[in-house]
Amino acid sequence: MAADRGADGRRPATIKDVAAAAGVGIATVSRVFSGTGSVSPATRERVLAAARGLDYRPSALGRGLKLRSSGGIGLIVPDVTDPFCADLVAGVLACARTFGEHVILDTAHGDPAREAEIVDRLVEQRMDGVIAVPAGERAAWRTAAGIGAGVVFADRVPPGVRDVPAVLADDRAGVRTLTEYLVGLGHRRIAFLGAAPAGPATATAAGAVAEVRERAFRDTLAALGLTADEDLIVAGRHERDSAYAAAAGLLQRRGDVTAVLAAGHLLGEAAVLVARELDLRVPADVSIAMVDDVPWAELCDPPLTTVARPGHDIGYRACEVLLRDRARRTRGGPVLLPAELVVRGSCGPPRGGRSPGRPA
């Protein structure tokens, strides 16, 4: 049978051709391209130069069978249409490209059972590693032991999981800065929209994030000598229906609120929508600020004050930890990236309260 030939009619180079051109054995060429075994720098460079000269392309399938790995990175996010997740995915892809790795992306949609199925499938495919914005609790990640230490969490961590590296935004500092900013404007009746829900939801990764942000809000008020009004700390999930119900209940019930700090962009979107429906002027009647600087925030009228969380950088750094900083997998705490206050026109000094229970 004739050997396969390329478009130019030439036979593709083989590992034997590279070995002959470099003056080494086939096993040495294999070690260079698999990254296993010991090869001197001079020999490695000679092999790579020969491969470049012959336009040699190692077989990914053959390498995968030999290493018992299919290569590539698994990436699990809640929702690719979410602006923050989209930024994070872009960061992972950008980093993976620099390492010559491919990425298999899947979405869990906040469902721990679906997430567990995805993890099982990636383990079966013997991926080089997994980056995840986790939805489930600790038990859902026990299966990941099948791929050893090749897991990195991004943006959040399931409660009780301490032995998996993570790259996170410094949510605590971001919420603290935003709360200090609102208090500095003169606000005292500040509502926190998006507190951690009571019950089993707090045992999830998303619940843990909500708890961190709520605790940062409470601690900052206490540090400033203020007492949190429990009626103004409103639970709400990061889903449109839940966010709208939470915002509507708050602003209809408490007309004396002068500022709303929304703990996520869907909650901030709901607060803006409800304020508009109640004919509340922003910021004259109520100031609104939120965590996550999504693209539409600066297009609002007025543009929204936000805490910008570096989604792209989180994704890029998580990929670096997975592929390059392997030592960090087994030591130290999570990598924390700074969150930045972005001041726009949606917040101003309070101009007197509205009557409690009814909009102005």
C-alpha positions in Angstrom: 0.0 0.0 0.0 1.4 3.4 -0.9 2.2 5.7 1.9 -0.1 8.7 2.5 1.3 11.9 0.9 0.7 15.6 1.6 -0.7 18.1 -0.8 2.8 18.7 -2.2 3.2 15.0 -3.0 5.8 14.3 -0.4 5.5 11.6 2.2 5.0 13.1 5.8 8.1 12.8 8.0 8.1 10.0 10.6 9.7 9.7 13.9 12.4 7.5 12.2 13.2 10.3 9.9 13.7 12.7 12.8 15.9 10.3 14.6 18.1 9.7 11.6 18.4 13.5 10.9 19.3 14.2 14.5 21.6 11.3 14.8 19.8 9.8 17.8 17.6 6.8 18.6 13.8 6.7 18.1 13.4 6.4 21.9 15.2 9.7 22.4 12.9 11.5 19.9 10.0 10.0 21.7 11.2 11.3 25.1 11.7 14.8 23.7 8.1 15.0 22.4 6.4 13.2 25.3 8.2 15.3 27.9 9.2 12.1 29.8 12.6 10.8 30.7 16.0 12.5 30.7 17.3 14.3 27.6 20.2 16.7 27.6 19.4 20.3 26.5 21.8 20.0 23.5 20.2 16.7 22.3 16.7 18.1 22.8 17.5 21.2 20.7 19.1 18.9 18.0 15.9 16.8 17.8 13.6 19.8 17.7 15.7 21.4 14.9 15.5 18.2 12.9 11.8 18.0 13.4 11.4 21.6 12.3 13.5 21.0 9.2 11.4 17.9 8.3 8.1 19.6 9.2 7.4 16.7 11.6 4.1 16.6 13.4 4.0 14.1 16.3 0.8 12.0 16.5 -1.4 13.2 19.4 -3.3 10.0 19.4 -0.2 7.9 19.6 1.2 10.0 22.4 -2.0 9.7 24.2 -2.1 5.9 24.0 1.5 5.8 25.2 1.0 8.2 28.1 -2.5 6.8 28.9 -3.8 10.4 28.5 -5.8 12.0 25.7 -4.2 15.4 26.4 -6.0 18.7 26.7 -7.8 20.5 29.4 -11.4 20.1 30.6 -13.2 23.3 31.5 -16.5 23.4 33.4 -18.4 26.6 33.9 -22.0 27.3 34.9 -23.1 29.2 31.8 -21.2 30.3 28.7 -23.6 33.2 28.1 -22.8 34.7 31.5 -20.5 37.7 30.8 -18.1 36.9 33.7 -17.9 33.2 32.7 -17.3 34.2 29.1 -14.3 36.4 30.2 -13.0 33.5 32.3 -13.3 31.0 29.4 -11.5 33.5 27.1 -8.6 33.6 29.7 -8.3 29.9 29.9 -8.3 29.6 26.0 -5.7 32.3 25.7 -3.3 30.6 28.2 -3.9 27.1 26.8 -3.0 28.3 23.3 0.4 29.4 24.6 1.0 25.9 25.9 -0.3 24.3 22.7 -3.1 22.6 24.6 -6.7 22.2 23.4 -9.7 22.8 25.7 -12.9 20.8 26.0 -15.7 23.0 27.4 -18.9 22.0 29.1 -21.5 23.7 31.2 -23.1 22.5 34.4 -25.8 25.2 34.7 -25.5 25.2 38.5 -26.6 21.6 38.7 -24.3 19.5 40.9 -25.5 16.2 39.4 -24.8 17.4 35.9 -21.4 18.6 37.1 -20.6 15.2 38.5 -21.4 13.6 35.2 -19.1 15.9 33.3 -16.3 15.2 35.8 -16.8 11.5 35.3 -16.6 11.8 31.5 -13.4 13.9 31.7 -11.8 11.4 34.0 -12.7 8.6 31.6 -11.1 10.6 28.7 -7.9 11.0 30.7 -7.6 14.7 30.3 -4.4 16.3 31.4 -6.4 18.4 33.9 -9.6 20.1 34.7 -10.4 23.8 35.5 -13.8 24.3 37.0 -16.1 27.0 38.3 -17.7 24.4 40.6 -21.4 24.2 41.3 -21.5 21.2 43.7 -20.3 20.4 47.2 -17.2 18.5 48.3 -18.7 15.0 47.5 -19.2 15.9 43.9 -15.4 16.2 43.4 -14.3 13.0 45.0 -14.4 11.4 41.5 -11.8 13.9 40.4 -9.2 11.9 42.4 -9.0 9.8 39.3 -7.0 12.5 37.6 -4.7 13.1 40.7 -3.9 16.7 41.4 -4.9 17.9 38.0 -7.8 20.0 39.1 -7.9 23.8 39.6 -10.9 25.7 40.8 -11.6 29.1 39.4 -13.7 31.9 41.0 -15.1 29.8 43.8 -14.4 26.7 45.9 -16.8 24.1 47.3 -17.0 24.3 51.1 -14.6 21.9 52.9 -12.3 21.5 49.9 -8.8 22.6 51.0 -6.5 20.3 49.0 -7.4 21.6 45.5 -5.6 24.8 44.2 -7.8 27.8 43.3 -7.6 31.1 41.7 -10.2 33.6 43.0 -11.1 37.3 43.0 -10.6 39.0 46.3 -14.4 39.4 46.9 -13.9 40.3 50.5 -11.8 43.3 49.7 -14.0 44.3 46.8 -17.2 44.3 48.8 -15.4 46.1 51.7 -14.2 48.9 49.3 -17.7 49.3 47.8 -19.4 49.4 51.3 -16.9 52.0 52.5 -17.5 54.1 49.4 -21.3 54.1 50.0 -20.9 54.9 53.7 -18.5 57.7 52.7 -21.2 59.2 50.6 -23.4 59.4 53.7 -25.5 56.3 53.3 -26.7 54.5 56.4 -29.7 52.6 55.2 -27.8 50.4 52.7 -29.5 47.2 51.5 -27.4 44.1 50.7 -29.1 42.2 47.9 -28.0 38.6 47.4 -27.2 37.3 50.9 -26.5 33.6 51.4 -29.8 31.7 51.4 -30.5 29.5 54.5 -30.4 25.8 54.3 -28.5 23.3 52.1 -27.7 25.9 49.4 -25.0 27.3 51.7 -23.1 24.0 51.3 -22.5 24.7 47.6 -19.7 26.6 46.1 -22.1 29.4 45.0 -23.5 29.6 48.5 -20.0 29.9 49.9 -19.3 32.9 47.6 -22.6 34.6 48.7 -21.6 34.0 52.4 -18.2 35.6 51.8 -19.7 38.7 50.3 -22.4 39.1 52.9 -19.8 38.6 55.7 -17.6 41.3 54.1 -20.6 43.7 54.1 -21.5 43.0 57.7 -17.9 43.3 58.9 -17.3 46.5 57.1 -20.3 48.2 58.6 -19.2 47.0 62.0 -15.7 48.3 61.5 -17.2 51.7 60.6 -19.3 51.7 63.8 -22.6 50.9 62.0 -25.1 48.1 62.7 -26.5 46.1 59.8 -30.3 46.3 59.5 -31.3 42.7 59.2 -34.4 43.6 57.2 -32.2 45.1 54.6 -30.1 42.0 54.1 -32.0 40.1 51.5 -31.3 36.6 50.2 -31.4 36.1 46.5 -30.0 33.6 44.0 -28.0 34.6 40.9 -30.9 33.8 38.7 -33.2 36.3 36.9 -36.5 35.3 38.5 -35.1 35.0 42.0 -33.1 38.2 41.6 -36.2 40.2 40.4 -38.4 38.8 43.2 -35.8 39.8 45.8 -35.3 43.3 44.4 -39.0 44.0 44.1 -39.7 42.8 47.6 -37.0 45.0 49.0 -37.7 48.2 47.2 -41.5 47.9 47.6 -41.3 47.1 51.3 -38.6 49.5 52.4 -39.0 53.0 50.9 -36.4 54.4 53.2 -33.5 52.6 51.6 -31.0 55.0 50.2 -28.6 52.6 48.6 -28.6 49.0 47.2 -25.4 46.9 47.1 -26.2 44.0 44.7 -23.9 41.0 45.2 -23.9 40.0 41.5 -24.7 41.4 38.1 -28.1 39.6 37.7 -29.1 41.1 41.1 -27.9 44.5 40.0 -29.8 44.2 36.8 -32.9 43.3 38.8 -32.4 46.3 41.1 -32.2 48.7 38.1 -35.3 47.2 36.5 -37.4 47.4 39.7 -36.2 51.0 40.4 -37.3 52.0 36.9 -40.7 50.3 37.3 -41.2 52.1 40.6 -40.2 55.5 39.0 -37.3 55.8 41.3 -34.5 58.1 40.1 -31.0 56.8 40.3 -29.1 58.1 42.2 -31.5 60.9 43.4 -33.9 58.5 45.1 -31.7 55.4 45.5 -28.1 54.7 44.7 -27.3 51.3 43.1 -24.0 49.5 42.9 -23.1 45.9 42.2 -20.4 43.3 42.2 -19.2 42.4 38.6 -18.4 45.0 36.0 -20.2 43.5 33.0 -20.3 45.4 29.7 -23.9 46.7 30.1 -23.1 48.4 33.4 -21.5 51.4 31.7 -24.3 51.6 29.2 -27.0 52.2 31.8 -28.4 55.6 32.4 -26.7 56.5 34.6 -23.8 54.1 34.3 -23.5 51.7 37.2 -20.8 51.8 39.9 -19.3 48.3 40.2 -16.6 46.1 41.6 -14.7 44.8 38.6 -13.6 41.1 39.1 -10.9 40.0 36.7 -12.6 37.1 34.9 -10.1 36.9 32.1 -7.1 37.0 34.5 -8.7 34.4 36.7 -9.1 32.0 33.8 -5.6 32.7 32.5 -4.0 32.2 35.9 -5.9 29.0 36.7 -4.6 27.6 33.4 -1.1 28.6 34.3 -1.4 26.9 37.8 -2.6 23.8 36.1 0.0 23.6 33.4 3.0 25.4 34.7 2.9 26.1 38.5 2.5 22.4 39.5 4.2 23.0 42.8 1.4 25.4 43.8 -1.1 22.5 43.6 0.1 21.0 46.9 1.0 24.1 48.9 -0.3 27.4 50.0 -3.7 28.9 49.9 -5.7 30.1 46.9 -4.3 32.7 44.5 -6.2 35.9 45.1 -6.5 38.5 42.3 -7.5 42.1 43.2 -11.1 43.4 42.6 -11.3 47.0 41.6 -13.9 49.7 42.5 -15.2 51.4 39.3 -17.0 54.6 40.2 -19.6 55.8 37.8 -22.8 57.8 38.0 -25.3 55.5 39.8 -24.2 56.5 43.3 -24.5 59.8 45.1 -25.1 61.3 48.5 -28.6 60.4 50.0 -31.1 63.1 49.5 -33.7 62.2 52.2 -35.5 59.0 52.5 -38.8 57.8 50.9 -41.7 56.8 53.0 -41.2 53.2 54.3 -43.4 50.7 52.4 -44.2 52.9 49.5 -42.2 54.5 46.6 -42.0 58.2 46.3 
